[in-house]
Amino acid sequence: MSRESKQNLSRTLLLIGRIALAVIFLVAAYEKMKPQADMPWSLGAVNISLSMFAMGVDSYQMLPPWAVGIVAHFVPIFELVLGLWLLSGVGLRFSSLLATLAVVGFIAAMFSAYERGLTISCGCFGPGEQIGPFTLIRDALAFLPLSAAVMIGAFLIHRRGNRRVTAAAA
């Protein structure tokens, strides 16, 4: 395989990984913000959904009461913006680093709840999915490696690009 075809394969795999990671964050945001059954899309309906998500955030028992609503309203918007940012490919090193840190934070929160014996909904993709070995394994063995691979790939491709620019200037 030639050097150029290896670079094309690397870029293609990075694109696929970036899109997959973006879709994960976009679906997670959508599931948290979508209106409850039989409610039309409106700002009020989204606010109700975010309030429902706040109950899930509170069930983790990690935040003081005054912070629960703030975090519950911030996380889905953060996931939406991050998903769109990853999809755009602009500043991929930074967006993928942020995505990896977010996944690590989410896994840490879930692990903490599981270790404390809390039988609560994960909240990852909306209500209903209970934290357990499956959710921990799924996130630790699927989402974390994906985000880490996208981040490493973005940094490597950026590094290779800088080497070419430096060599061309010399």
N, C-alpha and C positions, 0 to 999 in steps of 0.2 A: 504494500500500500504506500503510495507516494505521500510526501509531506503535505501537499496541498489537499489530497483526499482525506488525510487524517484530520486536518484543520476543519475541513467541511463537515466531517462526521462529528467532531467536537462541537462545532457551532450548532449543528442540527440537534444533537442530544441536549445541548444547553437550552435551545429554543423549546424543545418538547418538555423538558423539566420545568422550565420557567412558566410555560402555559399551564402545566399540571398543578404547579404550586399556586399560581394565580387563581385557578378554578377552585382549589380547596378553600382559599381565603374568601373568595367571592360567594361560594355556596354557604360557607359558615356564616358570613354576614347576612346573606339573604334569609337563611333559616331563622336567625335571631330577630330580624326586623319585619318579616312578612306578617301581615295581619292574621289574627286568629280566624278560625273557621267562619265562613259566611260573612266576613267583614270586607268591605271594599278598601282598596288602597287609599289611604289618606294620612295626613300627618298625625291625626289623633289615633288612628289604628296602629301606626308604627310606634307611637308613644306607649300604647297599651302593651304591645309586644315587648318593647324594651323594659317596661315595668315588670312583665312576667319574667323576662330574663334576669332582672334584678333579684327576684326571689331565688333563682338558681345561683346567682353570684353569692348571695347571702348564705346559702346553704353550705358553701365551702368553709364558712366560719373563720375566714382569714382577714377580714376587713372590719374596721369600725363601722357602725351603722351609717354615719354621715358619708362614708366613702362608697358605699354599695351602689347607690344610684348613679354617682359620677362614673364609676367603673363600668356599670351596666350600660350606660349610654355611650361611653367612649369606645369600648371594645368592638362592637359591631361596625361602627363608623371607621375605626382604625383598620379592621379587617377589610372593609370595602375599599378604602383608599389604598391600602397595601396591595390588595389583589389587582386593582387597576394599575398601580405603579409597576408591579411585576409584569403585568401584561404588556405595558408600554415598552419595557426594556430600557427605559431611560434610567441612568444611574443604577444599573443592575447590581453592582457590587454592594451598594448601600442598601437597596431594597431587599436583596437576598440576605444580607447580614441581619437586617431588622426582622425579616421573616424567620430566620433561624433562632434569633433570640426570643421571638414571640413563641415559637413552637416549644423551645426549652422551658420558657416560663409557664406555658399551659400544661406541659407534662409535669413540671414540678408541682404545680397546684393540684393536679389530679392525683399524683403520687402521694402528696401530703394528705389529701382527703381519704384516699384508700388506706393509707397506713394508720390513720386515726379511726378507722372503722366506720366512716360515714357512708351510708347507703344513699347516695344522692345522684341526681342526673348530672351527666358530664357537662351538658350545655354546649358541647362542641358544635353540633349541627342542629341546634334547637333543643327543645325539651324531649325527654323520654329515654335517652340513652344513658343507662346507669354506669357509673364508674366501676370498673372491674378489671380483671386481667386482660380481657380482650381489648378494651379501649386503651389501656396502658401499652400493650404490645403493639397494637395498630399504630399508635402515635410514635412510639419509640423506634419501631422497626420499619415504618413506612414514611411517615411525614417528616421525621427528623432527618433520616438519611437523604430524603429528596431535597429538603431545604439546604442541608449541608453540601450536597453535590452541586446544586445550583450556585450556591455561594462560592465554593471552591472553583468551579468552572468559570464563573464570572471574573474572579480575581486572576486566574491563570490566563484567560484570554486577554484581559486587560494588560497583564504583564508582557505577554508575547507581542501585543500590539505596540507597546512602548519600546521594546527591544528593536523592532523593525524601524520605528521612527528614529531612534538613536543611531542605528546602523546606517540609515539612509542619509542622515545629516552629516555623518563623518566622512 
